[in-house]
């Protein structure tokens, strides 16, 4: 087991380099460049000054040289400096990463706590009215565009009922560190978290349902029912453990959405997180910031796959063997 983990961990390095190289090339192939954002559209900017700016930012060098320089700095934990405001990329990410992780971790936990019971009940009540209701409910969240649902919820809860704030992370008149401060923060995050949970239920619940249906049809489960073992023990201790294997894979692959899935929600609700930072940086062609965010997202993807493999081994002793 330890040898396998060591091998998989070492495989992350060349895979990460390959992913970031492809991302680096694609970013630079996109129309526009940072010079346009910092002075290229200025009619008073001369041709010489624009070329000088390209030289300062090393944009006149071949792409492979730019990538090698970026990679060298990355191994020193240096993502460079933003081409828009000159602030360190690692500092900008460090300021916004905690709130994005908080939102998405809470969303993931709530999604699992809700979707697993829904999947189990739907499997045990297959094709019943309850199963059809849960199917309609979870797929409603999956089918609704998140930005459309966000606007509807803002209109209803914020504009008409005045229950929840429209946007931002904190109110201006709340003192930091107090209970009122954290309660105000919870109210600001209620709608973004609800949208994330509602949109995630379908994927998680349907995987649990299909896994449970498959496991409940196994002979060892049928034998347990014949022996009149407690139904909850059969469902949650034996059947569910085997049914969670597909869900583990989905959870591992959903880790990158901690950043990518936050772009729309954080932009709509004006939450100062990684998603909003990525959107503004991409619009400004801020290459170092975009590469820093995508590098973290790529690393999270690889770590997510590794966690999924470890979880597989913990849930299924045959895989561990």
BELLINPE-V109581 format. One record per residue. RES is the residue in one small letter. OMEGA is omega in whole degrees, 0 to 359 (none if undefined). D_CENTER is the distance of its C-alpha to the mean C-alpha in whole Angstrom. Layout:
((RES | OMEGA | D_CENTER) (RES | OMEGA | D_CENTER))
This chain:
((x | 180 | 28) (x | 178 | 28) (x | 179 | 29) (x | 180 | 27) (x | 179 | 24) (x | 179 | 26) (x | 180 | 26) (x | 179 | 22) (x | 178 | 21) (x | 179 | 24) (x | 180 | 23) (x | 186 | 19) (x | 180 | 21) (x | 178 | 23) (x | 179 | 20) (x | 179 | 18) (x | 179 | 21) (x | 180 | 21) (x | 183 | 18) (x | 178 | 18) (x | 179 | 21) (x | 179 | 21) (x | 181 | 18) (x | 180 | 21) (x | 182 | 23) (x | 180 | 21) (x | 183 | 20) (x | 176 | 24) (x | 180 | 25) (x | 180 | 24) (x | 178 | 27) (x | 178 | 27) (x | 183 | 27) (x | 181 | 27) (x | 178 | 30) (x | 181 | 30) (x | 185 | 28) (x | 177 | 30) (x | 182 | 34) (x | 180 | 34) (x | 178 | 35) (x | 182 | 37) (x | 180 | 41) (x | 180 | 42) (x | 181 | 40) (x | 179 | 42) (x | 181 | 42) (x | 180 | 42) (x | 178 | 40) (x | 178 | 37) (x | 178 | 38) (x | 177 | 38) (x | 177 | 35) (x | 178 | 34) (x | 179 | 36) (x | 181 | 34) (x | 180 | 31) (x | 179 | 32) (x | 178 | 31) (x | 180 | 34) (x | 177 | 34) (x | 185 | 33) (x | 183 | 29) (x | 177 | 29) (x | 177 | 31) (x | 181 | 28) (x | 180 | 26) (x | 177 | 28) (x | 179 | 28) (x | 182 | 24) (x | 178 | 24) (x | 179 | 27) (x | 180 | 25) (x | 179 | 22) (x | 173 | 24) (x | 183 | 25) (x | 179 | 22) (x | 179 | 23) (x | 181 | 21) (x | 183 | 24) (x | 181 | 24) (x | 179 | 23) (x | 182 | 25) (x | 184 | 25) (x | 177 | 26) (x | 180 | 27) (x | 179 | 25) (x | 181 | 23) (x | 181 | 20) (x | 178 | 19) (x | 180 | 20) (x | 179 | 18) (x | 181 | 15) (x | 180 | 16) (x | 187 | 17) (x | 183 | 14) (x | 183 | 11) (x | 183 | 13) (x | 177 | 12) (x | 178 | 8) (x | 180 | 8) (x | 182 | 11) (x | 187 | 10) (x | 176 | 7) (x | 177 | 9) (x | 178 | 12) (x | 181 | 10) (x | 181 | 9) (x | 180 | 13) (x | 179 | 15) (x | 180 | 13) (x | 181 | 15) (x | 180 | 18) (x | 188 | 19) (x | 181 | 18) (x | 175 | 20) (x | 178 | 23) (x | 179 | 23) (x | 180 | 22) (x | 180 | 25) (x | 179 | 27) (x | 180 | 27) (x | 181 | 28) (x | 178 | 31) (x | 186 | 32) (x | 177 | 31) (x | 177 | 33) (x | 179 | 34) (x | 178 | 33) (x | 179 | 31) (x | 180 | 29) (x | 179 | 29) (x | 179 | 28) (x | 178 | 25) (x | 178 | 24) (x | 183 | 25) (x | 185 | 23) (x | 180 | 19) (x | 172 | 20) (x | 177 | 21) (x | 180 | 17) (x | 185 | 16) (x | 183 | 19) (x | 173 | 18) (x | 185 | 17) (x | 181 | 14) (x | 179 | 16) (x | 178 | 19) (x | 179 | 19) (x | 180 | 18) (x | 178 | 21) (x | 180 | 23) (x | 176 | 22) (x | 180 | 22) (x | 185 | 26) (x | 187 | 27) (x | 185 | 26) (x | 185 | 26) (x | 184 | 29) (x | 184 | 31) (x | 181 | 30) (x | 180 | 29) (x | 185 | 28) (x | 178 | 24) (x | 181 | 24) (x | 186 | 23) (x | 179 | 20) (x | 182 | 20) (x | 180 | 19) (x | 172 | 22) (x | 185 | 26) (x | 188 | 29) (x | 182 | 31) (x | 182 | 29) (x | 181 | 30) (x | 176 | 28) (x | 180 | 28) (x | 177 | 29) (x | 179 | 28) (x | 180 | 28) (x | 181 | 26) (x | 176 | 23) (x | 176 | 24) (x | 178 | 24) (x | 179 | 20) (x | 179 | 20) (x | 178 | 21) (x | 183 | 19) (x | 184 | 16) (x | 182 | 17) (x | 177 | 17) (x | 180 | 13) (x | 178 | 12) (x | 180 | 15) (x | 178 | 13) (x | 180 | 10) (x | 183 | 12) (x | 180 | 15) (x | 182 | 13) (x | 187 | 11) (x | 185 | 15) (x | 182 | 16) (x | 182 | 14) (x | 184 | 15) (x | 182 | 18) (x | 176 | 20) (x | 177 | 19) (x | 181 | 20) (x | 182 | 23) (x | 177 | 24) (x | 179 | 24) (x | 179 | 26) (x | 180 | 29) (x | 182 | 29) (x | 181 | 30) (x | 179 | 32) (x | 179 | 34) (x | 183 | 35) (x | 183 | 38) (x | 176 | 37) (x | 178 | 36) (x | 179 | 39) (x | 178 | 41) (x | 178 | 39) (x | 179 | 40) (x | 179 | 43) (x | 176 | 44) (x | 172 | 43) (x | 182 | 40) (x | 185 | 38) (x | 179 | 36) (x | 178 | 33) (x | 180 | 33) (x | 186 | 33) (x | 190 | 30) (x | 181 | 28) (x | 185 | 29) (x | 184 | 30) (x | 184 | 29) (x | 181 | 25) (x | 178 | 25) (x | 181 | 26) (x | 183 | 24) (x | 182 | 20) (x | 177 | 20) (x | 181 | 19) (x | 179 | 16) (x | 179 | 15) (x | 180 | 15) (x | 179 | 12) (x | 179 | 10) (x | 181 | 11) (x | 181 | 9) (x | 180 | 6) (x | 178 | 5) (x | 179 | 4) (x | 173 | 2) (x | 179 | 2) (x | 185 | 4) (x | 181 | 5) (x | 183 | 5) (x | 185 | 7) (x | 184 | 9) (x | 185 | 12) (x | 181 | 11) (x | 177 | 12) (x | 181 | 15) (x | 184 | 16) (x | 178 | 17) (x | 178 | 17) (x | 184 | 15) (x | 181 | 15) (x | 182 | 12) (x | 180 | 10) (x | 178 | 9) (x | 178 | 13) (x | 179 | 14) (x | 181 | 13) (x | 181 | 14) (x | 180 | 18) (x | 179 | 18) (x | 179 | 18) (x | 181 | 20) (x | 183 | 22) (x | 179 | 22) (x | 188 | 21) (x | 182 | 21) (x | 181 | 20) (x | 179 | 18) (x | 179 | 16) (x | 179 | 16) (x | 180 | 15) (x | 181 | 12) (x | 176 | 12) (x | 177 | 14) (x | 179 | 11) (x | 178 | 8) (x | 179 | 11) (x | 177 | 12) (x | 178 | 9) (x | 181 | 10) (x | 178 | 13) (x | 178 | 13) (x | 177 | 11) (x | 179 | 14) (x | 178 | 16) (x | 179 | 15) (x | 179 | 15) (x | 179 | 19) (x | 180 | 20) (x | 176 | 19) (x | 182 | 21) (x | 180 | 24) (x | 182 | 24) (x | 184 | 24) (x | 181 | 26) (x | 180 | 29) (x | 178 | 30) (x | 179 | 27) (x | 178 | 28) (x | none | 32))
